[in-house]
Amino acid sequence: MKTLVICGALSAILGAAVAAEQTPDTVDGHIAAAKALNDQGPTPFFILCDRPSAAAPAPARGNVPAAGREDQPARGAGRGGGGRQAPDRSQWATEPVKVFDNLFYVGDKSISSWAVITSAGIIIVDPIWDYDVEEQVVGGLRKLGFDPANIKYVVVSHGHVDHAGGAWFLQDRFKARVLMSAADWDLLEHTGGSWPKAKRDMIVTDGQTLTLGDTTLTMYATPGHTPGTISTLIPVKDGGRPHVAALWGGTGFNFTMSPEKPAAYWYDAYAKSAESFRDAAAKVGADIILSNHKNWDDSDVKMAALATRTAGQPNPYVIGAQSVQRHLTIAAECAKAGRLK
């Protein structure tokens, strides 16, 4: 069965390559290609074709913006936050969710944090904000019956505060190793604001693996959203059956750009990254798409379905290898349209 899935996904790659050659290199051509794929089954990624760029220059040394964040207002801090006011708890607090046998959601109402449970400890992928990491990630693990002292690694997809903000706390409290690309360690270090930053630790390179106990994650350089965004393939199990989740690390086109490169460069980088990660996902038959924002992988809808799931029903997160391919090809086509815009 797994062989058939992988072969089907590889066929999808070949089909995507042929389609790309036939797509007119125009705004309308790329949007039409994305729409045709989206019509096969709506995906949240298609919004990229309609969303205008919110690009911001990368911070220069010694002259940094107030926060390296995404598409939400800067929020306050909890511990060590330099006196910033945290938003009301009702805006972010939510319960943790078991998604797979070894993968649990410990994020907040909108920003995702994923706990990978292994035979030798816990890997956190994206530790969310500095002000809610303690309650959501640490408290969430306790609610699920896990000891947060077993957090060994923290993988940060990119250096915006809504994903990197909590890394310092897990590093300080549990001595967890923090992994990020060199480019986004630089971004983090040169970003202003009063939120506490993790100390530079492990550097991720393209194709690097991280093995803890019985589980190996594979991380890929997918620059675009930030200069050093990384995306990750995560092996999971559902009732003992193996699957692979593809976690796309860079969501929107609100790029953090290097000042010496034009916006078109980052659209092009985003498109190439989506295609390269799509190909890596196909090679292992990835049949799940994950994001670090709940609205980018329909987590609210899927979690509601999980809550009423009965024995024998499919896991709503398992969308199939070809659907994963469609998500990432749509992202690439929308980025190509954005470049031409």
C-alpha positions in Angstrom: 0.0 0.0 0.0 2.8 2.4 0.9 4.5 1.7 -2.4 1.4 2.5 -4.3 0.9 5.8 -2.4 4.5 6.8 -3.1 4.2 5.9 -6.8 1.0 7.9 -7.1 2.7 10.9 -5.5 5.6 10.6 -7.8 3.2 10.5 -10.8 1.7 13.7 -9.4 5.1 15.3 -9.5 5.6 14.4 -13.1 2.1 15.7 -13.9 2.8 18.9 -12.1 6.1 19.3 -14.0 4.3 18.9 -17.4 1.6 21.3 -16.3 4.2 23.8 -15.3 5.8 23.7 -18.7 2.4 24.3 -20.3 1.3 27.1 -18.0 1.6 30.6 -19.6 4.1 32.6 -17.6 1.5 35.4 -16.9 -0.5 36.4 -13.8 -3.7 35.0 -15.3 -1.9 31.8 -16.4 -0.6 31.0 -13.0 -3.8 31.9 -11.2 -5.8 29.8 -13.7 -3.4 26.8 -13.0 -3.8 27.2 -9.3 -7.6 27.5 -9.6 -7.8 24.4 -11.7 -6.0 22.5 -9.0 -8.1 24.1 -6.2 -11.3 23.1 -8.1 -10.3 19.5 -7.6 -10.7 20.0 -3.8 -10.6 23.5 -2.1 -7.5 24.2 -0.2 -6.7 27.1 2.2 -3.5 27.7 0.1 -5.5 29.2 -2.8 -6.1 32.4 -0.8 -2.4 33.2 -1.7 -3.6 34.0 -5.2 -5.8 36.8 -3.8 -3.8 38.1 -0.9 -1.7 41.2 -1.6 1.9 41.3 -0.5 2.6 42.7 3.0 6.4 42.6 2.5 8.6 44.3 5.1 12.3 44.8 4.8 14.5 42.6 7.0 16.0 44.4 10.1 19.3 46.1 9.5 21.9 45.7 12.2 21.3 48.2 14.9 18.0 49.4 13.4 15.3 46.9 14.0 11.5 46.8 13.9 9.5 46.3 17.0 8.6 42.7 16.3 9.3 40.0 13.7 5.8 38.8 13.4 3.4 37.5 10.9 -0.1 38.7 9.9 -1.4 39.6 13.4 -0.8 42.6 15.7 2.2 42.4 18.0 1.0 40.9 21.3 2.3 41.2 24.8 4.6 39.0 26.8 4.3 36.8 29.8 7.6 36.1 31.7 10.5 38.2 30.8 8.6 40.2 28.2 10.0 43.6 29.1 6.7 44.9 30.5 4.5 44.4 27.5 0.9 43.8 28.1 -0.3 40.3 27.1 -3.7 40.0 25.4 -6.6 38.7 27.5 -6.4 35.0 28.0 -9.8 34.5 26.3 -8.2 35.5 23.0 -5.7 32.7 22.9 -6.3 29.9 25.4 -7.5 26.6 24.1 -7.3 22.9 25.0 -4.6 20.5 23.6 -5.7 17.9 21.1 -4.5 14.4 20.2 -4.2 14.4 16.4 -2.2 11.2 15.9 -0.8 8.5 18.1 2.5 10.4 18.4 1.5 14.0 17.4 -0.4 16.4 19.6 -1.6 20.0 19.1 -0.4 22.3 21.9 -0.8 25.7 20.2 -3.2 28.4 20.9 -6.5 29.4 19.2 -4.7 30.5 16.0 -1.0 29.8 16.1 0.1 26.1 16.0 2.6 24.3 18.1 3.1 20.5 17.5 4.4 18.1 20.0 6.0 15.0 18.5 6.2 12.2 21.1 9.1 9.8 20.7 10.4 6.8 22.7 13.2 9.1 24.1 11.5 12.4 24.7 9.5 15.2 23.1 10.2 17.4 20.1 8.2 20.7 19.9 7.7 22.2 16.4 7.1 25.9 16.8 6.8 27.1 20.4 4.3 29.9 19.7 4.3 33.3 21.6 6.5 34.2 24.6 3.4 35.0 26.7 1.4 31.8 26.2 4.1 29.1 25.7 4.0 28.2 29.4 0.2 27.6 29.6 -0.3 26.2 26.1 2.8 24.1 25.4 3.9 23.2 28.9 0.5 23.1 30.5 -1.0 21.4 27.4 1.6 18.6 27.6 0.7 18.0 31.3 -3.0 17.9 30.5 -2.2 15.2 27.9 -0.3 13.2 30.5 3.2 14.0 29.3 6.1 15.5 31.4 7.3 18.7 29.7 10.7 18.0 31.4 11.1 15.5 28.5 11.2 18.2 25.9 14.6 17.6 24.2 14.4 19.7 21.0 12.5 22.7 19.8 12.3 23.1 16.0 11.5 26.7 14.9 10.2 27.1 11.4 11.1 30.7 11.1 12.1 33.7 13.3 8.8 35.6 13.6 7.7 36.1 17.2 4.5 34.2 16.9 6.5 31.0 16.2 9.9 31.7 17.8 8.7 33.7 20.8 8.4 30.8 23.2 11.7 29.2 22.4 13.6 31.0 25.1 11.3 29.7 27.8 11.7 26.0 26.8 15.4 26.5 26.4 15.7 28.2 29.8 13.3 26.0 31.8 14.0 22.6 30.3 17.4 23.0 28.7 15.9 22.0 25.3 18.0 22.4 22.2 16.6 24.9 19.8 17.0 24.4 16.0 16.6 27.1 13.4 18.3 28.0 10.1 21.4 30.3 10.2 19.6 33.0 8.3 16.7 33.1 10.8 19.0 32.9 13.8 20.4 36.1 12.3 16.9 37.5 11.8 16.0 36.7 15.4 19.1 38.3 16.8 18.6 41.5 14.8 14.9 41.8 15.5 13.9 44.4 18.1 11.0 44.4 20.6 11.0 43.5 24.2 10.2 39.8 23.8 12.9 37.5 25.0 15.0 35.7 22.4 16.4 32.2 22.6 20.2 32.0 22.5 21.7 30.8 19.2 21.9 27.0 19.3 21.6 24.3 16.6 21.7 25.4 13.0 19.5 23.6 10.5 20.7 22.9 6.9 18.7 21.7 3.9 17.8 18.0 4.2 19.1 17.7 7.8 17.5 15.0 10.0 16.8 15.0 13.7 16.4 11.6 15.3 15.1 11.2 18.9 14.4 7.6 19.9 12.2 5.9 17.4 11.4 9.0 15.3 13.3 10.9 12.7 12.2 14.3 11.4 13.6 15.7 8.1 14.0 19.4 7.7 14.3 21.4 4.4 15.4 24.9 3.6 12.3 26.6 2.1 13.2 30.3 2.0 10.7 32.9 0.9 8.5 33.8 3.8 11.7 34.6 5.7 15.3 34.2 4.4 15.7 31.0 6.4 12.3 29.4 6.7 12.4 25.6 7.1 9.7 23.0 6.5 9.6 19.6 8.1 8.5 16.0 7.2 7.2 14.2 10.4 6.4 10.5 10.5 3.2 9.9 12.5 0.9 6.9 13.3 -2.8 6.7 13.4 -4.0 3.6 15.3 -0.6 2.1 14.5 -0.8 2.8 10.8 2.1 4.9 9.4 1.6 8.3 7.7 3.9 11.2 6.9 3.0 14.8 7.7 4.4 17.7 5.6 4.6 20.8 7.7 4.9 23.9 5.4 6.9 26.4 7.4 6.2 29.6 5.5 2.6 30.7 5.1 1.7 34.0 3.6 3.5 36.5 1.3 4.1 38.9 4.1 7.8 38.4 3.5 10.6 39.5 5.8 13.0 40.6 3.0 16.7 41.3 2.8 17.0 45.0 1.8 19.4 44.3 -1.0 16.9 42.0 -2.8 13.7 43.1 -4.5 10.2 41.6 -3.6 10.2 39.6 -6.9 13.2 37.7 -5.6 11.2 36.5 -2.5 8.2 35.5 -4.6 10.5 33.5 -6.8 12.2 31.9 -3.8 8.8 31.0 -2.3 7.7 29.3 -5.5 10.9 27.3 -5.8 10.7 26.3 -2.1 7.1 25.1 -2.5 8.1 23.0 -5.5 11.2 21.5 -3.8 9.3 20.7 -0.6 6.5 19.2 -2.7 9.0 16.9 -4.4 10.5 15.9 -1.1 7.1 15.2 0.3 6.2 13.1 -2.7 9.3 10.9 -2.3 8.1 9.7 1.1 4.4 9.6 0.2 3.4 12.4 2.6 -0.4 12.3 2.9 -0.9 15.0 5.5 -0.4 18.8 5.2 0.2 20.8 8.4 0.9 24.5 9.0 1.9 26.7 11.9 -1.3 28.6 11.5 -4.6 26.8 12.1 -6.4 28.5 9.3 -3.8 27.3 6.7 -4.5 23.6 7.3 -8.1 23.8 8.3 -7.2 22.6 11.8 -10.4 24.0 13.4 -12.6 22.0 11.0 -10.4 18.9 11.3 -10.2 19.0 15.1 -14.0 19.3 15.3 -14.2 16.2 13.2 -11.6 14.4 15.4 -13.8 15.2 18.5 -16.7 13.2 17.0 -14.6 10.5 15.2 -15.7 7.0 15.9 -13.8 3.7 15.5 -13.0 2.9 11.9 -13.6 6.5 10.6 -10.6 8.0 8.8 -8.5 10.7 10.4 -9.6 14.0 8.9 -5.9 15.2 8.7 -5.1 12.4 6.3 -5.9 14.0 3.0 -3.9 11.8 0.6 -0.6 12.3 -1.1 -2.0 13.9 -4.2 -3.9 16.5 -2.1 -0.6 17.4 -0.4 0.9 17.8 -3.9 -2.0 20.1 -4.9 -1.5 22.3 -1.8 2.1 22.9 -2.5 1.7 23.3 -6.3 -1.0 25.9 -5.7 1.3 27.8 -3.3 4.0 27.8 -6.0 1.6 28.9 -8.8 0.2 31.8 -6.6 3.8 32.9 -5.8 4.6 32.9 -9.5 1.6 35.1 -10.1 2.6 37.4 -7.2 6.1 37.8 -8.7 4.6 39.0 -12.0 2.2 41.3 -10.2 
